[in-house]
């Protein structure tokens, strides 16, 4: 059966009719049977590579005029096209879900991040099966598919050894996955999965390990296998980096390349970047800098110490960006060496949202610490200058640099109303399909346009049915028309934007927007803010490229038309009811989503590291609790970790050190409180227990930890204050070891497994859980900002 005879509307493609036997003897079979051919893509379908960076603003990469050198993006742009009006959703999970489905983020249940899911259809965090992913469609049409990097689309309750795994990458159309599932990751000591199996990196930082390099190593290895074994079969590689999301972890030499390069400050950088953007042609010659955000200091308002601290953090970020781009370059070089680059549709998206502001006004060495209301002083940051970028830091730059990295636009990540949160640079490279080199494209497009673009380039129709499920129409618009027509009129003429109440509506150049919150204000105040009280702005982006001049007063009729149009689009795509709740949605019961632990107050784990996220682990915060274990020590005594949660930047651990039972509580990396048994544990089987008596009176209060061996108290420590909201996004709850970074220096990184026999560990939770709604507003804003 030829390609023209294959129907690709229903996936999987139905089997061809089975020929009948015409003889009792195979030698007399006429016509003879032929091998069943594999499903093949249409003739001429290209390889597809989609690279996605995290938390990079429009004005950061050199490809779009920014200060971060990105030679690979520059190279691909010189051989292809730069898109200057490409848009995303303003935050992580929603952009990724929209990217892979071709539907608006609320249409596929991802109105916010997976950890903030509620019961509303637009916010439940679950992709409907009526919206198949690009990987499912390509695989169903004969492509080999693989993903390497950050996923962050699996429902939070499913990220455990119990699954289900149907919404892990290998259940969403990818035959191969190597990466991580959460919002951010330690790039020196990552917590990784190969498919659905927890794995450890084969090397360590002292051996030259870095997560971005590891991801590309695996991607290159996979592509080489495809070319060796199926040279005529196209492949799809999805490479979403954890970079350049905090923590900024990068080899020292990359940071050093930018030494002194940002001493001029963020105000001057905006001017420099805008000038370069005009030279490149990615913004018009009459483009203006959008207004500076209220409450953010200008550079000359900072002290010399504050300037030096802020400049150092920006040097670190820029090095991180360049290092990441260099890894993309290795993949490009490998494709070139395999003679595959010419016929690869390579889409390089330079940010899943605008630059991030969650480092606060001064920046931080531990974003989790800052989010709980503990800012780092510039003196503290400078005291740790030599450590920036290594495994002992979890750094993030200040808001001023985020604004500068979004040049020439205003606002940042989270703010879906303004281009600083939603407009990112994109490069498309496809020598066989794009005639022009170093072209600029200024048609309005959105991340939902990637799927229809790839399908049209491959000659694959949008399926009407996948796995027996009728498919809802793809909501994006193919960009293929613009590849060889620089002046083609826009086809994506209407697009809504919404994120945690920040709203916008674009139609034929006009854009009405309203901002509902400020990302870096960790405490939003006690008084409820009503959506009807939000002030709307109006911009004519045909003449005001950067949303610099609000013309709502001059065009009230146009503004009202667009506000009505937003209501229509929001109703159509499951945006309603608008939801700016953060505190309530942290509690699964209040949010209305299922929770793995549910109401259980006692959970028993058996030996083996469980790698549970905070969404799936027992919640020991802000309450009394106990950890009990049955252990067996050999003649050499006991050593290593019984159970731990979190790591170097915040967490707790029950472990043995020098044969003695210990408990350590790490308060944001600032102080570690340790209880130690007075005597080593004798050989044999014992029951050990740590009881934590919480003081109560609110969240983040102190408590007393006591240690017990076979019922007798053997140690005690007072913990004056505790972590109220999150230990870490990139660390886990582990049994029998402490993965990633260590809670305490009493045991080494990685090599800290319990040396005896661990029969079981039980966590019992008290009934005194404290919930301070007022201060939990800090947690809510932090959670949204970090995803």
C-alpha positions as CSV (number, residue, x, y, z in Angstrom):
1,X,0.0,0.0,0.0
2,X,1.5,3.3,-1.0
3,X,1.6,6.5,1.0
4,X,-1.3,8.0,-0.9
5,X,-3.4,5.0,0.2
6,X,-2.7,5.5,3.9
7,X,-5.3,7.3,6.0
8,X,-3.6,9.3,8.8
9,X,-6.8,10.8,10.2
10,X,-7.1,8.1,12.9
11,X,-4.2,7.0,15.0
12,X,-2.8,4.5,15.3
13,X,-3.0,3.9,11.6
14,X,-5.2,0.8,11.0
15,X,-3.4,-2.3,9.9
16,X,-3.6,-3.2,6.2
17,X,-5.9,-5.9,5.1
18,X,-4.4,-9.4,5.8
19,X,-4.0,-11.4,2.5
20,X,-5.6,-14.8,2.5
21,X,-3.9,-18.1,2.0
22,X,-4.4,-19.6,-1.5
23,X,-2.6,-22.9,-0.9
24,X,-2.0,-25.6,1.6
25,X,1.7,-25.5,0.7
26,X,3.7,-22.3,1.2
27,X,5.7,-23.1,-2.0
28,X,2.5,-22.8,-4.0
29,X,1.1,-19.6,-2.4
30,X,0.2,-17.2,-5.1
31,X,0.7,-14.4,-4.7
32,X,3.5,-15.0,-2.1
33,X,3.2,-13.2,1.2
34,X,5.2,-10.1,1.8
35,X,6.6,-8.6,5.0
36,X,4.3,-6.2,6.8
37,X,5.8,-2.8,6.2
38,X,6.3,-0.5,9.2
39,X,4.4,2.8,9.4
40,X,6.3,5.5,7.6
41,X,5.9,9.3,7.6
42,X,4.9,11.0,4.4
43,X,7.7,11.2,1.8
44,X,9.9,14.2,2.5
45,X,8.9,14.6,6.2
46,X,11.9,16.3,8.0
47,X,13.5,15.5,11.3
48,X,12.2,17.7,14.0
49,X,14.2,19.2,17.0
50,X,12.5,21.5,19.5
51,X,14.8,23.1,22.1
52,X,13.2,25.1,24.9
53,X,15.1,27.3,27.4
54,X,13.7,28.1,30.8
55,X,13.2,31.6,32.4
56,X,15.0,33.6,29.6
57,X,13.6,37.0,28.6
58,X,13.4,38.4,25.1
59,X,16.3,40.8,25.8
60,X,18.8,38.3,27.2
61,X,20.2,36.3,24.3
62,X,22.7,38.0,21.8
63,X,20.5,36.6,19.0
64,X,17.9,39.2,20.0
65,X,20.3,42.0,21.1
66,X,21.0,40.9,24.6
67,X,24.2,40.6,26.6
68,X,24.3,36.8,26.9
69,X,26.5,35.4,24.2
70,X,24.6,32.6,22.5
71,X,26.7,31.6,19.4
72,X,24.6,28.6,18.6
73,X,21.4,30.6,18.5
74,X,23.2,33.2,16.4
75,X,24.5,30.5,14.0
76,X,21.1,29.0,13.5
77,X,19.5,32.5,13.1
78,X,22.1,33.3,10.4
79,X,21.2,30.2,8.6
80,X,17.5,30.6,9.2
81,X,14.9,33.0,10.7
82,X,14.4,35.0,13.8
83,X,10.9,35.5,15.0
84,X,10.4,38.7,16.9
85,X,6.7,38.5,17.9
86,X,6.6,35.0,19.3
87,X,4.6,34.5,22.6
88,X,4.4,32.1,25.4
89,X,2.1,31.8,28.5
90,X,4.1,33.6,31.2
91,X,4.9,30.6,33.3
92,X,6.4,27.1,33.0
93,X,3.9,24.2,32.9
94,X,1.3,26.0,30.9
95,X,3.8,26.9,28.1
96,X,5.0,23.3,27.9
97,X,1.5,21.8,27.8
98,X,0.5,24.3,25.1
99,X,3.7,23.7,23.1
100,X,3.2,20.0,22.9
101,X,-0.5,20.0,22.3
102,X,-1.2,23.0,20.0
103,X,-4.0,24.0,22.3
104,X,-4.3,27.0,24.7
105,X,-3.1,26.1,28.2
106,X,-6.5,26.3,29.8
107,X,-7.9,24.1,27.1
108,X,-5.6,21.3,28.2
109,X,-6.1,21.8,32.0
110,X,-2.9,23.7,32.6
111,X,-4.0,27.2,33.7
112,X,-1.2,27.2,36.2
113,X,1.5,24.7,37.2
114,X,0.9,21.1,38.1
115,X,1.4,21.7,41.8
116,X,-1.2,24.5,41.9
117,X,-4.0,22.4,40.2
118,X,-7.6,22.7,41.3
119,X,-10.8,21.0,40.3
120,X,-11.8,23.5,37.6
121,X,-11.5,22.1,34.0
122,X,-9.0,24.8,33.0
123,X,-6.8,24.3,36.0
124,X,-6.9,20.6,36.9
125,X,-3.4,19.9,35.6
126,X,-4.5,16.9,33.5
127,X,-4.2,16.9,29.7
128,X,-7.4,15.6,28.2
129,X,-7.0,12.6,26.0
130,X,-8.9,14.6,23.3
131,X,-5.7,16.7,22.9
132,X,-3.0,14.3,21.8
133,X,0.6,15.5,22.1
134,X,2.9,16.2,19.1
135,X,4.9,13.2,20.1
136,X,1.9,11.0,20.0
137,X,0.9,12.2,16.5
138,X,4.5,12.0,15.1
139,X,5.1,8.5,16.7
140,X,1.7,7.3,15.3
141,X,3.0,8.4,11.8
142,X,6.2,6.6,12.0
143,X,8.6,9.0,13.7
144,X,11.0,7.9,16.4
145,X,10.5,10.2,19.4
146,X,12.6,11.2,22.4
147,X,12.6,13.9,25.1
148,X,15.6,15.0,27.3
149,X,15.3,17.5,30.1
150,X,12.6,19.2,32.1
151,X,9.1,17.9,31.8
152,X,6.9,19.5,34.6
153,X,3.6,18.4,33.1
154,X,2.8,15.2,35.1
155,X,0.1,15.7,37.7
156,X,1.9,16.2,41.0
157,X,0.2,13.2,42.7
158,X,1.5,10.8,40.0
159,X,5.2,11.6,40.5
160,X,6.0,8.6,42.6
161,X,6.9,4.9,42.2
162,X,3.2,4.1,42.3
163,X,2.4,6.1,39.2
164,X,0.2,6.0,37.2
165,X,2.7,6.6,34.4
166,X,0.3,7.4,31.5
167,X,1.1,11.1,31.9
168,X,4.8,10.7,32.3
169,X,6.7,11.5,29.0
170,X,6.8,7.8,28.0
171,X,3.0,7.8,28.3
172,X,2.6,11.0,26.2
173,X,4.2,9.8,23.0
174,X,7.9,9.7,23.8
175,X,9.6,6.4,23.3
176,X,12.7,7.7,25.2
177,X,12.8,10.1,28.2
178,X,15.8,11.1,30.2
179,X,15.4,14.0,32.6
180,X,13.4,15.3,35.5
181,X,9.7,16.0,36.2
182,X,9.7,19.0,38.6
183,X,9.9,22.7,38.3
184,X,13.7,23.2,38.8
185,X,16.8,21.1,39.3
186,X,20.2,21.1,40.9
187,X,22.5,21.0,37.9
188,X,25.4,19.4,39.8
189,X,23.5,16.7,41.7
190,X,20.2,16.2,39.8
191,X,17.4,13.8,40.6
192,X,16.8,12.0,37.3
193,X,14.6,9.4,35.6
194,X,15.3,7.2,32.6
195,X,11.8,6.5,31.4
196,X,10.0,5.9,34.7
197,X,13.1,4.5,36.5
198,X,15.0,6.6,39.0
199,X,18.6,6.8,38.0
200,X,21.8,8.6,39.2
201,X,24.3,10.4,36.9
202,X,27.3,8.3,36.0
203,X,29.7,11.0,37.0
204,X,30.0,13.7,39.6
205,X,30.9,17.5,39.4
206,X,34.5,16.8,40.3
207,X,34.6,14.5,37.3
208,X,33.2,17.2,35.1
209,X,29.5,16.4,35.4
210,X,26.9,19.0,34.6
211,X,23.2,18.4,34.0
212,X,22.9,20.4,30.7
213,X,25.9,18.5,29.3
214,X,24.5,15.2,30.4
215,X,21.1,15.9,28.7
216,X,22.8,16.7,25.4
217,X,25.1,13.7,25.7
218,X,22.0,11.5,25.9
219,X,20.3,13.3,23.1
220,X,23.3,13.0,20.8
221,X,23.7,9.3,21.6
222,X,20.1,8.7,20.8
223,X,20.2,10.5,17.5
224,X,23.3,8.6,16.5
225,X,21.5,5.4,17.1
226,X,18.6,6.5,15.0
227,X,20.8,7.4,12.1
228,X,22.8,4.1,12.4
229,X,19.8,1.8,12.6
230,X,17.1,3.7,10.7
231,X,18.9,6.2,8.5
232,X,15.8,6.8,6.4
233,X,13.4,7.3,9.3
234,X,12.9,10.8,10.6
235,X,13.1,11.5,14.3
236,X,11.6,14.0,16.8
237,X,13.8,15.3,19.6
238,X,12.4,17.5,22.4
239,X,15.1,19.1,24.5
240,X,13.7,21.3,27.3
241,X,16.6,22.4,29.5
242,X,16.4,23.1,33.2
243,X,18.6,26.2,32.4
244,X,18.3,29.1,32.7
245,X,15.9,28.6,35.6
246,X,17.5,29.0,39.1
247,X,19.6,27.7,40.6
248,X,22.3,29.2,38.4
249,X,24.8,26.3,38.3
250,X,27.6,26.7,35.8
251,X,31.3,25.9,35.5
252,X,33.4,28.7,36.9
253,X,35.1,29.6,33.5
254,X,31.7,30.6,32.0
255,X,31.0,32.9,34.9
256,X,34.5,34.4,34.6
257,X,33.9,35.3,31.0
258,X,31.5,38.0,32.1
259,X,33.7,39.5,34.9
260,X,33.0,43.2,35.0
261,X,30.6,43.1,32.0
262,X,27.6,44.3,34.0
263,X,29.1,47.0,36.2
264,X,27.3,49.6,34.1
265,X,24.0,48.4,35.6
266,X,20.5,47.4,34.4
267,X,19.4,50.9,33.3
268,X,22.3,51.2,30.9
269,X,21.9,47.6,29.8
270,X,18.4,48.3,28.6
271,X,19.7,51.2,26.5
272,X,22.5,49.0,25.1
273,X,20.2,46.1,24.3
274,X,17.6,48.3,22.6
275,X,20.2,49.8,20.4
276,X,21.5,46.3,19.4
277,X,17.9,45.1,18.8
278,X,17.3,47.9,16.4
279,X,20.6,47.1,14.6
280,X,19.5,43.5,14.2
281,X,16.1,44.5,13.0
282,X,14.2,42.5,15.6
283,X,12.4,45.6,16.8
284,X,11.5,48.7,14.7
285,X,13.7,51.7,14.7
286,X,11.1,53.8,16.5
287,X,10.6,51.2,19.4
288,X,10.8,52.8,22.8
289,X,11.7,51.3,26.2
290,X,8.6,50.4,28.0
291,X,8.1,52.0,31.4
292,X,10.2,50.8,34.4
293,X,8.2,49.0,37.1
294,X,7.3,51.0,40.2
295,X,9.1,50.0,43.3
296,X,12.2,48.7,41.6
297,X,15.3,50.8,42.2
298,X,17.3,52.3,39.4
299,X,21.0,51.4,39.3
300,X,22.2,54.7,40.6
301,X,19.9,54.4,43.6
302,X,21.9,51.4,44.8
303,X,24.9,51.5,47.1
304,X,28.3,50.4,45.8
305,X,28.0,47.1,47.7
306,X,24.5,46.5,46.3
307,X,25.8,47.2,42.7
308,X,28.7,44.8,43.1
309,X,26.5,42.1,44.5
310,X,23.9,42.5,41.7
311,X,26.5,42.6,39.0
312,X,28.0,39.4,40.2
313,X,24.7,37.6,40.1
314,X,24.1,38.8,36.5
315,X,27.6,37.6,35.5
316,X,26.6,34.2,36.9
317,X,23.3,34.2,34.9
318,X,25.0,35.2,31.7
319,X,27.6,32.5,32.0
320,X,24.8,30.0,32.7
321,X,23.0,31.1,29.5
322,X,26.1,30.8,27.3
323,X,27.0,27.4,28.7
324,X,23.5,26.1,27.9
325,X,23.7,27.4,24.3
326,X,27.1,25.8,23.9
327,X,25.4,22.4,24.7
328,X,22.8,23.1,22.0
329,X,25.8,23.7,19.8
330,X,27.1,20.2,20.4
331,X,23.8,18.8,19.3
332,X,23.8,21.0,16.2
333,X,27.4,19.8,15.4
334,X,26.3,16.2,15.8
335,X,23.4,16.6,13.4
336,X,25.8,18.3,10.9
337,X,28.3,15.4,11.2
338,X,25.5,12.9,10.6
339,X,24.4,14.9,7.5
340,X,21.0,15.4,9.2
341,X,21.0,19.2,9.8
342,X,20.0,20.1,6.3
343,X,16.7,18.3,6.6
344,X,16.0,19.0,10.2
345,X,13.3,21.5,11.2
346,X,15.1,23.0,14.2
347,X,13.0,25.2,16.5
348,X,14.9,27.0,19.2
349,X,12.6,28.8,21.7
350,X,14.6,31.1,23.9
351,X,12.3,31.1,27.0
352,X,9.2,29.5,28.3
353,X,8.2,32.8,29.9
354,X,9.8,36.1,30.5
355,X,12.8,36.6,32.7
356,X,12.1,35.6,36.3
357,X,11.7,38.1,39.2
358,X,11.6,35.6,42.0
359,X,15.1,36.6,43.2
360,X,13.6,39.7,44.8
361,X,14.9,43.3,44.7
362,X,18.3,42.3,45.9
363,X,18.9,38.8,44.6
364,X,19.6,35.8,46.7
365,X,21.9,32.8,47.2
366,X,18.9,30.7,48.2
367,X,15.6,31.4,46.5
368,X,13.7,29.2,48.9
369,X,15.1,31.3,51.8
370,X,14.1,34.5,50.1
371,X,10.6,33.2,49.4
372,X,10.1,32.6,53.1
373,X,10.8,36.3,53.9
374,X,14.6,36.0,54.6
375,X,16.5,38.2,52.1
376,X,20.2,37.9,51.7
377,X,22.1,41.1,52.3
378,X,24.5,42.3,49.5
379,X,27.4,41.8,52.0
380,X,26.4,38.2,52.5
381,X,26.3,37.6,48.8
382,X,29.7,39.2,48.3
383,X,31.1,37.2,51.2
384,X,30.2,34.1,49.2
385,X,31.3,35.5,45.9
386,X,33.8,32.7,45.1
387,X,31.1,30.1,45.6
388,X,28.6,31.5,43.1
389,X,27.5,28.9,40.7
390,X,28.8,25.9,42.7
391,X,26.9,23.2,44.5
392,X,26.8,25.3,47.7
393,X,24.7,28.1,46.2
394,X,21.1,28.3,44.8
395,X,21.4,31.7,43.4
396,X,19.0,34.0,41.6
397,X,19.6,37.6,40.3
398,X,17.6,40.7,41.3
399,X,14.4,42.0,39.8
400,X,16.2,44.8,38.1
401,X,18.1,42.3,35.9
402,X,14.9,40.5,35.1
403,X,13.4,43.7,33.8
404,X,16.6,44.4,31.8
405,X,16.5,40.9,30.4
406,X,13.0,41.6,29.1
407,X,14.1,44.7,27.2
408,X,12.4,46.5,25.6
409,X,9.2,45.3,27.3
410,X,7.8,45.8,30.7
411,X,7.1,43.3,33.6
412,X,8.3,39.8,33.9
413,X,7.4,36.1,34.2
414,X,3.9,35.5,35.6
415,X,2.6,38.8,34.1
416,X,0.6,37.5,31.2
417,X,-0.8,40.9,30.5
418,X,2.5,42.5,29.3
419,X,5.1,41.3,26.8
420,X,7.8,41.1,29.4
421,X,6.0,38.0,30.6
422,X,5.0,36.5,27.3
423,X,7.2,37.6,24.4
424,X,10.4,35.5,23.8
425,X,12.7,35.2,20.9
426,X,12.5,32.1,18.6
427,X,14.8,30.9,15.9
428,X,13.7,28.5,13.1
429,X,16.4,26.7,11.0
430,X,15.5,24.3,8.1
431,X,17.8,24.7,5.1
432,X,15.8,22.4,2.9
433,X,12.5,24.2,3.7
434,X,13.6,27.8,4.2
435,X,15.1,29.7,1.3
436,X,16.1,32.9,3.1
437,X,19.1,33.1,5.4
438,X,19.3,35.5,8.3
439,X,15.7,36.4,7.8
440,X,13.5,38.4,10.3
441,X,9.9,37.4,10.7
442,X,7.5,39.7,12.5
443,X,4.2,37.9,12.2
444,X,2.3,37.5,15.5
445,X,2.6,33.9,16.7
446,X,2.1,31.9,19.9
447,X,3.5,28.7,21.3
448,X,0.3,26.8,20.3
449,X,1.5,27.4,16.7
450,X,4.4,24.9,17.0
451,X,2.3,21.7,16.6
452,X,0.4,22.8,13.4
453,X,3.7,24.1,11.9
454,X,5.5,20.8,12.4
455,X,2.5,18.8,11.1
456,X,2.2,20.9,8.0
457,X,6.0,20.7,7.4
458,X,5.8,16.9,7.7
459,X,2.7,16.5,5.5
460,X,0.7,15.0,8.4
461,X,-2.9,15.9,9.0
462,X,-4.3,16.9,12.3
463,X,-5.8,13.6,13.5
464,X,-9.5,13.3,14.2
465,X,-9.0,10.4,16.5
466,X,-6.1,9.1,18.6
467,X,-6.4,5.8,20.5
468,X,-10.1,5.7,19.9
469,X,-10.6,9.2,21.4
470,X,-12.1,12.0,19.2
471,X,-9.7,14.9,19.1
472,X,-10.6,18.5,19.8
473,X,-9.4,20.9,17.0
474,X,-5.8,22.2,17.3
475,X,-6.1,25.9,18.3
476,X,-2.8,27.1,16.9
477,X,-2.0,28.5,13.5
478,X,0.8,27.0,11.3
479,X,3.7,29.4,10.8
480,X,4.8,27.6,7.7
481,X,3.2,30.3,5.5
482,X,5.8,32.7,6.8
483,X,8.9,30.6,6.2
484,X,9.3,31.9,2.7
485,X,7.1,35.0,2.7
486,X,8.6,37.7,5.0
487,X,5.8,40.1,4.3
488,X,2.9,37.7,4.5
489,X,0.0,39.1,6.5
490,X,-0.6,37.7,10.0
491,X,-2.7,34.6,10.3
492,X,-2.7,34.4,14.0
493,X,-4.9,37.5,14.6
494,X,-6.5,36.8,18.0
495,X,-5.0,35.5,21.2
496,X,-6.0,35.7,24.9
497,X,-3.5,35.7,27.8
498,X,-4.1,34.8,31.4
499,X,-2.0,33.8,34.4
500,X,-3.1,34.0,38.1
501,X,-5.4,36.9,37.2
502,X,-3.1,38.8,35.0
503,X,-5.0,39.1,31.7
504,X,-4.6,40.3,28.1
505,X,-6.3,40.1,24.7
506,X,-4.6,40.7,21.4
507,X,-6.6,41.3,18.2
508,X,-5.1,42.6,14.9
509,X,-2.5,44.8,16.6
510,X,-4.6,46.1,19.4
511,X,-4.0,44.8,22.9
512,X,-6.0,45.3,26.1
513,X,-4.3,44.2,29.3
514,X,-4.8,44.3,33.1
515,X,-2.2,43.3,35.7
516,X,-3.6,41.8,38.8
517,X,-0.5,41.1,40.9
518,X,3.2,41.9,41.4
519,X,5.5,38.8,41.1
520,X,8.2,39.8,43.5
521,X,5.9,41.0,46.3
522,X,6.0,37.9,48.5
523,X,3.3,39.2,50.8
524,X,0.2,40.3,48.9
525,X,-1.7,41.8,51.8
526,X,-4.7,40.7,53.8
527,X,-7.4,42.4,51.7
528,X,-8.9,40.5,48.8
529,X,-8.3,42.0,45.4
530,X,-11.3,41.9,43.2
531,X,-11.0,41.4,39.4
532,X,-13.5,44.1,38.7
533,X,-11.2,46.6,40.4
534,X,-8.3,45.9,38.1
535,X,-7.4,48.7,35.8
536,X,-7.3,48.0,32.0
537,X,-4.7,49.5,29.7
538,X,-4.9,49.7,25.9
539,X,-2.0,49.5,23.4
540,X,-1.9,49.9,19.6
541,X,1.1,47.6,19.0
542,X,1.0,48.5,15.3
543,X,2.6,51.9,16.2
544,X,3.7,51.1,19.8
545,X,5.7,47.9,19.6
546,X,6.6,47.8,23.2
547,X,3.4,48.7,25.0
548,X,5.0,51.9,26.1
549,X,2.0,54.2,25.7
550,X,-1.4,53.4,27.2
551,X,-4.1,54.9,25.0
552,X,-7.1,53.7,26.8
553,X,-8.3,57.2,27.5
554,X,-8.1,58.1,23.8
555,X,-10.0,54.9,22.7
556,X,-12.5,53.9,25.3
557,X,-14.7,52.2,22.8
558,X,-11.9,50.1,21.5
559,X,-11.0,49.1,25.0
560,X,-14.5,48.0,25.8
561,X,-14.7,46.0,22.6
562,X,-11.5,44.1,23.6
563,X,-12.6,43.6,27.1
564,X,-15.8,41.9,25.8
565,X,-13.7,39.9,23.4
566,X,-11.6,38.6,26.3
567,X,-14.8,37.4,28.0
568,X,-15.7,35.5,24.8
569,X,-12.3,33.9,24.5
570,X,-12.0,33.1,28.2
571,X,-15.3,31.4,28.2
572,X,-14.4,29.4,25.1
573,X,-11.1,28.1,26.4
574,X,-12.0,27.3,30.1
575,X,-10.3,30.3,31.6
576,X,-13.3,30.9,33.9
577,X,-13.7,31.1,36.8
578,X,-10.7,33.4,37.1
579,X,-8.5,32.1,40.0
580,X,-5.9,34.2,41.8
581,X,-6.0,31.9,44.8
582,X,-2.7,30.7,45.9
583,X,-2.9,29.8,49.6
584,X,-6.0,27.6,49.2
585,X,-4.6,25.8,46.2
586,X,-1.6,24.7,48.2
587,X,-3.9,22.5,50.1
588,X,-5.2,19.7,47.9
589,X,-8.5,19.4,49.8
590,X,-9.2,23.2,49.5
591,X,-8.2,23.2,45.9
592,X,-10.3,20.2,45.1
593,X,-7.6,17.9,43.7
594,X,-6.6,14.4,44.7
595,X,-3.7,14.0,47.0
596,X,-1.5,10.9,47.2
597,X,-1.3,11.0,51.0
598,X,-4.8,12.0,51.5
599,X,-5.9,12.0,55.2
600,X,-3.4,9.4,56.3
601,X,-1.5,10.2,59.4
602,X,0.8,7.2,59.4
603,X,2.8,5.9,56.4
604,X,5.2,3.0,56.5
605,X,8.0,2.7,53.9
606,X,10.2,-0.3,53.3
607,X,13.9,-0.2,52.4
608,X,14.8,1.6,49.2
609,X,15.1,5.3,48.3
610,X,11.6,6.5,47.4
611,X,12.3,9.8,45.7
612,X,9.1,11.4,46.8
613,X,8.5,15.1,46.0
614,X,6.9,17.3,48.6
615,X,3.6,16.8,46.8
616,X,3.8,13.1,47.5
617,X,5.7,12.8,50.7
618,X,4.2,13.0,54.2
619,X,3.9,16.6,55.2
620,X,5.9,17.1,58.4
621,X,6.0,20.9,58.3
622,X,4.2,23.0,60.9
623,X,3.2,20.0,63.1
624,X,4.4,17.5,65.5
625,X,5.6,14.2,64.0
626,X,7.7,11.2,64.6
627,X,10.0,9.0,62.4
628,X,10.4,5.4,63.6
629,X,12.7,2.8,61.9
630,X,13.6,-0.8,62.5
631,X,17.3,-1.2,61.8
632,X,20.0,-3.8,62.1
633,X,23.6,-2.9,62.7
634,X,26.5,-5.1,62.0
635,X,29.6,-5.6,64.0
636,X,31.2,-2.5,62.5
637,X,28.3,-0.4,63.7
638,X,25.8,1.7,61.9
639,X,26.4,4.5,59.4
640,X,24.5,6.5,56.8
641,X,21.1,7.8,56.3
642,X,17.9,6.3,57.5
643,X,15.6,8.8,55.9
644,X,15.9,12.4,54.8
645,X,14.0,15.2,53.1
646,X,15.4,18.2,51.3
647,X,19.1,19.0,51.3
648,X,21.8,21.6,51.7
649,X,19.3,24.5,51.3
650,X,16.8,23.3,53.7
651,X,15.6,19.9,55.1
652,X,16.0,17.3,57.8
653,X,17.6,13.9,58.2
654,X,17.7,10.9,60.5
655,X,21.0,9.2,60.2
656,X,24.0,7.5,61.9
657,X,27.3,9.3,62.3
658,X,30.3,7.6,64.0
659,X,27.9,4.9,65.0
660,X,25.5,7.2,66.8
661,X,21.9,8.0,66.0
662,X,21.5,11.6,64.9
663,X,18.9,14.1,63.7
664,X,19.7,17.2,61.8
665,X,17.4,20.1,60.9
666,X,18.8,22.4,58.2
667,X,17.1,25.8,58.3
668,X,17.5,27.3,54.8
669,X,21.3,26.6,54.8
670,X,21.8,29.2,57.5
671,X,22.0,27.0,60.5
672,X,21.9,23.3,61.2
673,X,20.6,22.0,64.5
674,X,21.7,18.5,65.4
675,X,20.7,16.0,68.1
676,X,23.2,13.1,68.7
677,X,22.9,10.0,70.8
678,X,25.5,9.8,73.5
679,X,26.6,6.2,72.6
680,X,27.0,4.2,69.3
681,X,24.3,1.8,68.4
682,X,25.2,-1.8,69.5
683,X,25.2,-4.5,66.8
684,X,21.8,-6.2,66.3
685,X,18.2,-5.2,65.6
686,X,16.9,-2.0,67.1
687,X,13.9,0.3,66.9
688,X,15.0,3.9,66.6
689,X,12.8,7.0,66.7
690,X,12.9,10.7,66.4
691,X,10.0,12.7,67.9
692,X,9.5,16.3,66.9
693,X,7.3,18.3,69.3
694,X,6.1,21.4,67.5
695,X,5.7,24.5,69.5
696,X,2.6,25.6,67.6
697,X,1.2,29.1,67.4
698,X,1.6,29.5,63.6
699,X,3.7,28.3,60.7
700,X,7.5,28.2,60.8
701,X,7.7,28.0,64.6
702,X,10.2,26.0,66.5
703,X,10.1,22.7,68.3
704,X,12.1,20.1,70.2
705,X,13.5,16.9,68.6
706,X,14.2,13.9,70.8
707,X,16.0,10.7,69.8
708,X,15.1,7.3,71.2
709,X,16.7,3.8,70.8
710,X,14.6,0.9,71.9
711,X,12.3,3.2,73.8
712,X,15.0,5.0,75.8
713,X,15.7,8.7,75.1
714,X,19.3,9.2,73.9
715,X,19.5,12.7,72.6
716,X,17.7,16.1,72.2
717,X,17.9,19.4,70.4
718,X,15.8,22.5,70.3
719,X,15.1,23.8,66.8
720,X,14.2,27.5,67.3
721,X,12.5,28.0,63.9
722,X,11.4,25.7,61.1
723,X,10.8,26.0,57.3
724,X,7.1,26.8,56.9
725,X,6.4,26.1,53.3
726,X,8.9,24.2,51.1
727,X,12.1,22.5,51.8
728,X,13.1,22.4,48.1
729,X,11.7,21.9,44.6
730,X,14.7,20.0,43.4
731,X,15.2,17.6,46.4
732,X,13.2,14.6,47.5
733,X,12.1,12.5,50.5
734,X,14.4,9.5,50.5
735,X,14.6,6.2,52.5
736,X,18.0,4.7,53.1
737,X,20.0,7.6,51.7
738,X,19.9,11.3,51.0
739,X,19.9,12.0,47.3
740,X,21.2,15.2,45.6
741,X,22.7,17.6,48.1
742,X,23.1,16.5,51.8
743,X,21.1,18.0,54.6
744,X,24.2,17.9,56.8
745,X,28.0,17.8,56.4
746,X,28.1,14.8,58.8
747,X,27.8,12.6,55.7
748,X,29.1,13.0,52.1
749,X,27.2,13.8,49.0
750,X,25.7,10.7,47.3
751,X,27.8,8.1,49.2
752,X,25.6,8.1,52.3
753,X,23.5,5.0,52.1
754,X,22.6,3.2,55.4
755,X,25.2,0.5,55.8
756,X,23.2,-1.9,57.9
757,X,19.8,-3.5,57.2
758,X,16.9,-1.1,57.1
759,X,13.7,-3.1,57.6
760,X,11.2,-0.3,57.5
761,X,10.6,3.4,58.3
762,X,7.3,4.8,59.6
763,X,6.3,8.5,59.6
764,X,3.5,9.4,62.0
765,X,1.9,12.9,61.8
766,X,0.4,14.8,64.7
767,X,-3.0,16.3,64.7
768,X,-1.7,19.8,65.6
769,X,-1.0,21.0,62.0
770,X,-0.8,24.8,62.0
771,X,-2.1,26.9,59.1
772,X,-1.5,30.6,59.2
773,X,-3.5,32.0,56.2
774,X,-2.0,35.4,56.5
775,X,1.6,34.4,56.2
776,X,0.8,31.6,53.8
777,X,0.4,34.3,51.2
778,X,4.2,34.3,51.0
779,X,4.1,30.6,50.2
780,X,1.4,31.1,47.5
781,X,3.3,33.7,45.6
782,X,6.5,31.8,45.9
783,X,5.0,28.6,44.5
784,X,3.6,30.3,41.4
785,X,6.8,32.2,40.8
786,X,9.0,29.1,40.9
787,X,7.2,27.0,38.2
